[in-house]
Amino acid sequence: MARPRLYITRRLPESVMAAARARYDLVREPDDVPPSRESLVDHFRQAEAAISLLTDVIDDTLLSASPRLKILANYAVGYNNVDLAAAARRNVVVTNTPDVLTDATADLTWALILSVARRVAEGDAYMRSGSWTGWSPTQMLGSEVSGTVLGIVGLGRIGRAVARRATGFGMHVRYVAHSRHPDVDQGGWEPRTLQQLLREADFLSLHVPLTPETHHLIGAAELASMKSTAFLVNTSRGAVVDEAALVVALRERRIAGAALDVFEQEPLVHPGLRDLRQVVLLPHLGSATLNTRVRMGMICLENIDAVFAGRPAPNRVG
C-alpha cells in the first residue's frame, strides 16, 4: 500500500528527518534555504501532507493548486502565514506546535534583556577588536535590571514564563492582557492599559501574535510615550514594531535601546538598526535549542500521523 507523500519546505533536525522518511514518502529532500514560490507550488501540488515554516506563505492560490493536500503542519506556534479560511474551504487541517517552545523563547528573552541592559554585545565586539586597554570606572556603564519594572505586552504562555523569571531579579511585573490567569494572582503582577505600561516600564517585552490589531502595535506614538531610559525587547513577531519609527526613536535617544530577535521583513533588517550600538540583533533564535526544534518537528509528525490514521489532529488551529 502506497504511503502518503509528505513535503517538508526546509530541512529539519536529522532525527526529525529520519522519522519523516520512515513514515512517509518525501516529495523531495528539503534544502536549508527557503524554496522559491514556483518550487513551493510545484511540490505542494504533489503532497498529501506538508510541514511549513512561518516564512512560507500558504495562501488561497497555493492551496487551490494543492488538490491532494489533507494536512498542513506549521512548524511554529504562530500561523499568520496561513490563510485559515482558504484551508477550511478545502478541508485542509492546519496545526501548530504550542507549548514546546515556551521556555526556550522565555530564556532567550531574558538573554536579550540582560544583553541590552549590560551592553554585552558591545563589550564582546570591543574585546574582539583588540581595543581594550584595561578596567576603568566609567567604561561601558549599563543599566540596572534588578528592582526595575518589567512591562509585558501579551500574557500568554511565553509572556507568563518571562514574568516568572523576573522574580529572581526582584522586578515589578506590569502587564497588558485580554484576560487574567492564575499565575497573575500568585505572582503579584499588576494589570495596566498599554498607555500606562508604556509610561511605567523600564523594559517593555512583547509577546503577542501578529494580527491586524497588533500590526505596528508599537509605533512612533507608543515609543514617544516610553521613558528615555527604557528598553524595548521583541521576541514575538517583527511587524508588531514599526522598525522605521524605532530607528528614529533610537537615533533621537527617545528610548535607551532595543533588543530584537524578529524583524518586519525577515531576513531583511532595517539598515538603520545595524548602525546603532544600543541595539542587540539576533537571527530569530527564540526556539533555537536542539531539544525544542526536534520536539517541534515531532509534534508536526504526530499531527500528520493522526490525520492519516483517521484521528483528530491534537494541535489543530482555526
N, C-alpha and C positions, 0 to 999 in steps of 0.2 A: 504494500500500500504506500503510495507516494506521501512523503512528508510535506507539511506546509512550507512555503517559501518565505523566508524572512529577509528583509532588507534592513541593515544597520547603517545609518548615514555616516558615522565616524567610528574609527577603531576604539574599542573599549579595552579595559584591562584584560590581560590574556586569560585569566581564569574565567571571566565572563564570556570571552570569545570561544573558549574551549567548550563551555556549557552550551552555548548557542549552536555550535557546529554539531554537537552530539544530539541535539533535539530537533534541529531544523535544517533544511537545505538553504544555504545562504544564496541570495541573488548574486552577490559578489562579495569578495573580501573587502572590507572597508579600508579607506585610507585615513591618514591622520590629518587631512586638510579638508575644509568644507567642500562638499560637492557643488558643482555648478547647478544652476536652475535646470538646464537641459538634462543633466545627469540625474538629478533628483526626480524629474518627471519620468524619465525612461525607466529607472529602477523601481519607482513606486508602482508603475504600471504592471510590473511582473510580480509584485509582492502580495501575499495574503496577510502578512503582518509586518510591521515596521517599528524600529526603535529610532526615535528622532531626538535632536537636541534643540535647545532654545533658539539657536541660530538658524534653524531650518524653518522656513515659512511654509506652514501647512495650510493653504488657503483653498477656496472653493475650486479654483482652476485645477490645482494639483489633485484634489480628491475626486473631481469629476473624471479625471484621466486614470483613476485607480480602481477599476471595477471589481477587482478581486479582493481588495483590502477589507479585512474584518476588524483589525485592531491596530491602533497606533499607541505605542507605549512611549510617552515622553520622558526622556532621561533628565528629569528635573522636578522640583516641586511646582514651579510655575508652569503655566501652559498658555501664556498670552500669545505665543507663536502659532497657536492652532485655532482655526475657525470652528468652534464647537458646534455652531448651528449647522454648518455645512456637513460636518461629520455626522451629526444626528440625522440629517435628511437622508444620508446614505447608509445609515445603520452601522457606522464605524464606531467601535468602542474606543474611547480615549482614556488613558490612565496616566498617573504621575507617580512620583516617588516621595511621598511625605514622610515626616518623622526622622528618616535615616540621616539627613544631613544637618539636623538642628545643632548638635554640639559642635560639629566641625565649623559651621558658619559662625556660631557664637564665639568660639575660641578665636577665629580669625578677626572678628570684630574687635575683640579685646587686644589682639596684636596690633591692629591699626590705631586704636585709641592710645595705647602706650607709645607706639612709634611716633605718632604725630605730636603728642604732648612732650615727649622727651627727646625729640629730634634724632631718632635712631638712624633713619635713612641718611640724613645729613651727616651725622657723625661717621657712619660707615664709609660714605663717599670721601669724606675728608681724610680719614685714615688711609684709604687706598690711594689717595692722590700723593701721599708722601709729604704732605704739608705740615703735619703736626710737629710742633716744637716742644711740647710738654704741657703739663697741667697748668691751668690758670683759673683764678676765682671767678672770672667773668666770661669764661668760654662756653659757648653754646648753651646758654641758660634756657631751660624749658619751662613747662607749666606743671603745676600740681595736678594730680589726679585724685588722690585720697581726699575725702571730705568734700568734694565738689558735687555739683548737680548733674546727674545723667538724665538727659531727656530722651525718651524712646517714642518714636512715632510708629505705631503698629505693635500691638501686644499679642501677636500670635506666638507660635512655638518658639521661633528664634528670638523674637523680642523679649519673651519671658526668660529665656535662657541667658540672654545678655544681662538682663536686670538681676537675675540671681547671682551672677558672678560679681556684680557691683558690691555685694555685701562685704566681701573681703577687703574692699578698698574704703569702706565706710562712706560710700557715696549716698546721696539723697536721690532716690529714683522718682522722677515725674514722667507721666506718660499720656499719650493720646491714643484712645482705642474706642471701637464701637461698642464693646461690652466688657463687663468685668470678668475676672477669672479668680478661682480660689487662691492662686499664688499672690494676687494683689493684696488680699487681706492678711496673708501670712507675712508678706514682706514689708508691709507698711508703705507701699508705693502710693503716690498720690496722683489722682487724675487732674488733667489740665485741658483747656482748649489749646488748639495749635498756637494761637497768638500768645497765650500765656506761656506756653512751653518755650517758644522762640525767645522770649524775653528773659526767661529764668535759666535756661540750660547752659552749662559750661561745655558740655559735649552733647551734641544732638545726633542720635543714631537712628538711621532709617531702616524700617523693617516692614514695608508694605508691598503688596503685589502691584504690578503695573496694570492699571485700568485707565479708562478715560478720565476718571476722577482724580487719580494720583499722578497723571502725566504732568510734569513740571510742578509738582506739589510744592517744591522748594524753588522759588524763582527770585527775581530781584527784590520784590516787596518783602518776602519772608527773610531773605538774607539781611536786608536792611533792619529788620526787627531784632536780629540776634545781637548778643554782646560783641563788642570789638575783640574781646579776649576768648571768644568761643570757637569751638572746632566742630566741623561737620564731618560725619562718618557715614558712608553709604555702602552697605553690602546687600542691598535689596535688588533694585533694577536701575540701570543707568538713567533712563528717561524720567525717573522721579525727580531728578535735579536738572534744572536748566543750566547746562555747563557754561554757556556763554555768559550768563549772569553771574555764575560762580567765579569765573575768571576775573570779571570786573570787580566783584566784591573783594577778592583776594588781593588784586593789584592795588586797590584803594584802601587796603587794611581795614575793611569794614568787619571782617572776622579774622581770627588769628591763623587759621589753617584748615586743611581738609585732608581726609584720608579716604581713598576711593578704591573699591575692588571691581566696580561695574561702571559702564560708560554708555552714553546715549547711542552711539553708532559703532558698537564693537565690531571689529577690533580697532577702529579708529578712535583716537583720543584727541580732544580739543587741543590744538597746539599750544595754546596759552597755558594749559595745566602743566605741561612738561617743562616750561620755563620757570616755574615757581618753586623755590626751595621749601616753602612751608606746606607743600603738598606731598603726600605719600601715595604712590600709584602702584597697584598690583594687577596682574593679568587674570582677573576673575578666578580667584583661588578659593572662594568661600567653602566649597565642598571638597577641596583637593587634598584629601588624605586617601591613602590606598584603600583602607578598610571601607571608607564611605563610598568611594567611587565603585568598588566591587559590589557593595551591597545595593547601590542604586541600579546597577546592571542586572543583578539577580532579581530584584523586585520587578523590573521590566519583564524579565523572562517568566516570572511567576504569574504575572498578569496575562501574558500571552498563552502560557500553559493552560490557565483556567478557561480562557475563551475557547480554545480548541478542544478542551475536554467537556465543553457544554456547561461550565460553571460560571457564576458571576465573577467578573474581574474584581479582585479585592480593593483596588485603588482607582476605581472608575471616577471620572470627573464629569461635570456638566450634566 
